[in-house]
Each structure stands twice: as structure tokens, then as C-alpha cells.
């Protein structure tokens, strides 16, 4: 299964795995599943650190490079086609990051892994449930 991690899921998986639901943690640790991360999540990470809502043990670029090193995560490209897929995504809120993450999942035929109730209520993309 191809899984696109919402920003908080990626961060919890790396920094606070105890915050993940048991089933989610099990699936994310299963090497049969592909775990994908979007550049949108890296951008959101920059904003979290700049806003002092998250502290890392190194600069953001070095942390992202460390996290994405190896074979566990793949990078989901943000392309014009992904942006156009956003037209099919329906969310109750207007968060552009969430819309792009949902569009990325839809475009690349992935399931979005999230604990965000606003995303869980969306349409036009597949969710990991």
C-alpha cells in the first residue's frame, strides 16, 4: 500500500511514535508499505519551527535530510498535475497545505494517513482508516 503521511504523522513517526494509534504505528513499521512524504510537509515543518511550535535537535534542512535518508521514506513530487488535482479535492476548511496533501494522495493513488478530523471529513482522495 502507498501511504502519504500528513505532516503531523511524519513528525510523530519520527519524534513521538507513542502518539500514533497502535494500528497506524504497526502499518507504518511494516516494510511492505511505501511511506511517502510531500515537500508541503517540509514547508509546514519550517513554519512550525519558525513559529516556535516545535523544536528540533538540528536545523530544519539537516533534520529533513536525516529523516529522508535511507530507504524508508520516498518523496512525493509537488507538480503542476498535483496542483490541478486539487480542483477535485473537497475539504471543509481552506488550508492550502491540507488541500495540496490531499491532491498529492489523489494524484499518485496513495492513501493519506492523518489524524486530522478536518481531513478525515474530506472527499476526492483516499484515506488510510
Residue frames as qw, qx, qy, qz and C-alpha x, y, z in Angstrom:
[[0.000, 0.892, 0.452, 0.000, 0.00, 0.00, 0.00],
 [0.389, 0.356, -0.015, 0.849, 1.25, 3.51, -0.85],
 [0.356, -0.778, -0.470, 0.220, 0.78, 5.85, 2.11],
 [0.243, 0.602, -0.056, 0.759, 1.25, 9.61, 2.07],
 [0.457, -0.425, -0.573, 0.531, 1.96, 10.85, 5.58],
 [0.102, -0.935, -0.199, -0.277, 0.27, 14.02, 6.75],
 [0.235, 0.694, -0.415, 0.540, 2.81, 16.35, 8.33],
 [0.527, -0.565, 0.424, -0.472, 1.93, 15.51, 11.92],
 [0.993, -0.043, 0.082, -0.079, 2.01, 11.77, 11.20],
 [0.710, 0.506, -0.291, 0.393, 5.52, 12.08, 9.71],
 [0.007, -0.662, 0.451, -0.599, 6.67, 14.10, 12.71],
 [0.770, -0.406, 0.305, -0.387, 5.06, 11.77, 15.24],
 [0.980, 0.164, -0.097, 0.065, 6.55, 8.75, 13.47],
 [0.585, 0.507, -0.348, 0.529, 9.99, 10.32, 13.76],
 [0.055, 0.485, -0.426, 0.762, 9.81, 12.21, 17.07],
 [0.439, -0.159, 0.555, -0.689, 6.89, 10.92, 19.14],
 [0.370, 0.011, -0.850, -0.376, 5.86, 7.45, 17.94],
 [0.034, -0.260, -0.858, 0.441, 3.83, 6.93, 21.12],
 [0.325, 0.354, 0.172, -0.860, 1.31, 9.47, 19.77],
 [0.408, 0.151, -0.677, -0.594, 0.40, 7.20, 16.85],
 [0.856, -0.096, 0.159, -0.482, -2.59, 4.89, 17.14],
 [0.615, -0.319, 0.717, 0.072, -1.42, 1.28, 17.53],
 [0.760, 0.445, 0.469, 0.070, -2.78, 0.21, 14.13],
 [0.379, 0.919, -0.110, 0.020, -1.16, 3.17, 12.39],
 [0.273, -0.748, 0.604, 0.048, 2.18, 2.51, 14.07],
 [0.738, -0.046, 0.669, 0.071, 2.00, -1.14, 13.01],
 [0.684, 0.659, 0.301, 0.086, 1.26, -0.28, 9.39],
 [0.184, 0.947, -0.264, 0.015, 3.98, 2.40, 9.24],
 [0.384, -0.622, 0.680, 0.052, 6.57, -0.04, 10.57],
 [0.830, 0.193, 0.522, 0.025, 5.62, -2.72, 8.03],
 [0.209, -0.472, 0.519, 0.681, 8.21, -2.59, 5.21],
 [0.354, 0.366, 0.798, 0.323, 5.64, -3.89, 2.72],
 [0.136, 0.900, 0.409, -0.066, 4.04, -0.46, 2.71],
 [0.472, 0.357, 0.076, 0.802, 5.56, 2.52, 0.91],
 [0.243, -0.781, -0.355, 0.453, 5.76, 5.66, 3.03],
 [0.396, 0.540, 0.263, 0.695, 5.70, 8.94, 1.12],
 [0.256, -0.662, -0.273, 0.650, 6.37, 12.49, 2.33],
 [0.370, 0.812, 0.326, 0.311, 5.48, 15.67, 0.46],
 [0.399, 0.228, -0.126, 0.879, 7.60, 18.82, 0.21],
 [0.349, -0.671, -0.214, -0.618, 4.49, 20.52, 1.60],
 [0.792, -0.552, -0.251, 0.078, 5.22, 18.77, 4.90],
 [0.653, -0.025, -0.126, 0.747, 8.81, 20.02, 4.89],
 [0.034, 0.497, 0.108, 0.860, 7.46, 23.56, 4.34],
 [0.599, -0.669, -0.252, -0.361, 4.98, 23.11, 7.20],
 [0.810, -0.319, -0.252, 0.423, 7.88, 21.91, 9.37],
 [0.381, 0.267, -0.055, 0.883, 9.77, 25.13, 8.59],
 [0.292, -0.601, -0.166, -0.725, 6.72, 27.13, 9.73],
 [0.779, -0.542, -0.310, -0.047, 6.34, 25.08, 12.92],
 [0.718, -0.163, -0.197, 0.647, 9.98, 25.64, 13.88],
 [0.195, 0.372, 0.048, 0.906, 9.93, 29.33, 12.93],
 [0.458, -0.598, -0.204, -0.625, 6.76, 29.80, 14.97],
 [0.037, -0.392, 0.752, -0.529, 8.43, 28.05, 17.93],
 [0.832, -0.132, 0.064, -0.535, 5.69, 25.39, 17.97],
 [0.994, 0.007, -0.021, 0.111, 8.31, 22.66, 17.53],
 [0.153, -0.834, 0.524, 0.082, 11.96, 22.38, 18.48],
 [0.942, 0.276, -0.179, 0.061, 14.38, 20.08, 16.67],
 [0.749, -0.526, 0.195, 0.352, 17.85, 18.91, 17.64],
 [0.469, -0.115, 0.436, 0.759, 19.30, 20.43, 14.44],
 [0.228, 0.364, -0.176, -0.886, 18.46, 22.93, 11.70],
 [0.749, 0.352, 0.316, -0.464, 15.38, 22.06, 9.63],
 [0.648, 0.578, -0.423, -0.258, 17.25, 21.24, 6.37],
 [0.135, 0.421, -0.882, 0.163, 19.61, 18.89, 8.22],
 [0.499, 0.009, 0.718, -0.486, 16.70, 17.28, 10.10],
 [0.777, 0.440, 0.068, -0.445, 14.72, 16.70, 6.90],
 [0.495, 0.573, -0.644, -0.106, 17.80, 15.28, 5.17],
 [0.115, -0.284, 0.899, -0.313, 18.38, 12.91, 8.12],
 [0.636, 0.174, 0.532, -0.531, 14.73, 11.86, 8.17],
 [0.774, 0.528, -0.031, -0.348, 14.59, 11.17, 4.43],
 [0.129, 0.588, -0.792, -0.100, 17.99, 9.42, 4.30],
 [0.341, -0.063, 0.930, -0.123, 17.82, 5.73, 3.70],
 [0.160, -0.108, -0.806, -0.559, 15.03, 3.82, 2.05],
 [0.050, 0.404, 0.816, -0.411, 12.10, 4.19, 4.47],
 [0.273, 0.736, 0.327, -0.526, 10.55, 7.33, 3.02],
 [0.449, 0.331, 0.523, 0.644, 10.02, 8.38, -0.57],
 [0.018, 0.393, 0.093, -0.915, 9.45, 11.93, -1.72],
 [0.374, 0.637, 0.672, 0.048, 6.15, 12.68, -3.44],
 [0.295, 0.069, 0.245, 0.921, 6.85, 15.36, -6.06],
 [0.187, 0.707, 0.409, -0.545, 4.76, 18.51, -6.00],
 [0.298, 0.079, 0.615, 0.726, 3.97, 19.10, -9.66],
 [0.314, 0.069, -0.176, -0.930, 1.59, 21.11, -11.80],
 [0.520, -0.182, -0.746, -0.373, -0.53, 17.96, -12.19],
 [0.342, -0.332, -0.746, 0.466, -0.81, 17.67, -8.40],
 [0.055, 0.227, 0.202, -0.951, -1.86, 21.33, -8.20],
 [0.438, -0.006, -0.438, -0.785, -4.56, 20.74, -10.83],
 [0.457, -0.242, -0.856, -0.016, -5.77, 17.64, -8.96],
 [0.071, -0.180, -0.559, 0.806, -6.54, 19.98, -6.06],
 [0.396, -0.025, -0.221, -0.891, -9.62, 21.08, -8.04],
 [0.649, -0.178, -0.672, -0.310, -11.18, 17.66, -7.30],
 [0.385, -0.116, -0.735, 0.545, -10.44, 17.79, -3.56],
 [0.378, -0.677, -0.267, -0.572, -13.23, 18.87, -1.24],
 [0.425, -0.106, -0.639, 0.632, -12.40, 19.99, 2.29],
 [0.254, -0.824, -0.507, 0.013, -14.49, 21.78, 4.90],
 [0.355, -0.810, 0.033, 0.465, -11.65, 24.22, 5.51],
 [0.528, 0.847, -0.044, 0.036, -9.38, 26.32, 3.31],
 [0.532, -0.661, 0.454, 0.270, -5.92, 25.20, 4.46],
 [0.593, 0.676, -0.362, -0.246, -3.80, 25.17, 1.28],
 [0.034, -0.486, 0.871, -0.065, -1.29, 22.70, 2.77],
 [0.564, 0.085, 0.761, -0.308, -4.04, 20.18, 3.54],
 [0.705, 0.592, 0.116, -0.372, -5.52, 20.62, 0.08],
 [0.400, 0.682, -0.595, -0.146, -2.14, 20.00, -1.58],
 [0.238, -0.303, 0.908, -0.165, -1.50, 16.94, 0.57],
 [0.668, 0.300, 0.582, -0.354, -4.92, 15.53, -0.31],
 [0.630, 0.698, -0.148, -0.307, -4.32, 16.31, -4.00],
 [0.104, 0.594, -0.796, -0.056, -0.93, 14.59, -3.85],
 [0.457, -0.048, 0.858, -0.229, -2.55, 11.46, -2.42],
 [0.693, 0.521, 0.347, -0.358, -5.23, 11.55, -5.11],
 [0.464, 0.753, -0.375, -0.279, -2.85, 12.20, -8.00],
 [0.177, 0.508, -0.843, 0.014, -0.41, 9.44, -7.06],
 [0.805, -0.169, -0.464, -0.329, -3.11, 6.96, -5.99],
 [0.314, 0.162, -0.744, 0.567, -2.00, 6.91, -2.36],
 [0.487, -0.696, -0.521, -0.081, -3.88, 6.79, 0.90],
 [0.033, 0.664, -0.279, 0.693, -3.41, 9.82, 3.11],
 [0.610, -0.334, -0.634, 0.338, -2.53, 8.93, 6.70],
 [0.037, -0.470, 0.144, -0.870, -3.85, 11.58, 9.06],
 [0.242, -0.415, -0.776, 0.408, -5.42, 12.07, 12.45],
 [0.074, 0.128, 0.029, -0.988, -6.80, 15.48, 11.42],
 [0.337, 0.470, 0.757, -0.304, -10.61, 15.35, 11.69],
 [0.351, 0.704, -0.019, -0.618, -10.96, 18.09, 9.08],
 [0.212, 0.438, -0.755, -0.440, -9.06, 16.00, 6.52],
 [0.174, 0.081, 0.978, -0.085, -10.87, 12.82, 7.55],
 [0.397, 0.593, 0.533, -0.454, -14.12, 14.55, 6.54],
 [0.171, 0.582, -0.386, -0.696, -12.80, 15.46, 3.08],
 [0.811, 0.382, 0.432, -0.102, -13.63, 13.99, -0.31],
 [0.571, 0.795, -0.186, -0.088, -11.85, 13.39, -3.59],
 [0.276, 0.592, -0.733, 0.193, -8.91, 11.42, -2.18],
 [0.829, -0.203, -0.520, -0.028, -8.34, 8.12, -0.37],
 [0.332, -0.713, 0.424, -0.450, -7.70, 7.94, 3.34],
 [0.442, 0.107, -0.859, 0.235, -6.00, 5.31, 5.46],
 [0.601, -0.459, 0.083, -0.650, -8.60, 4.25, 8.02]]
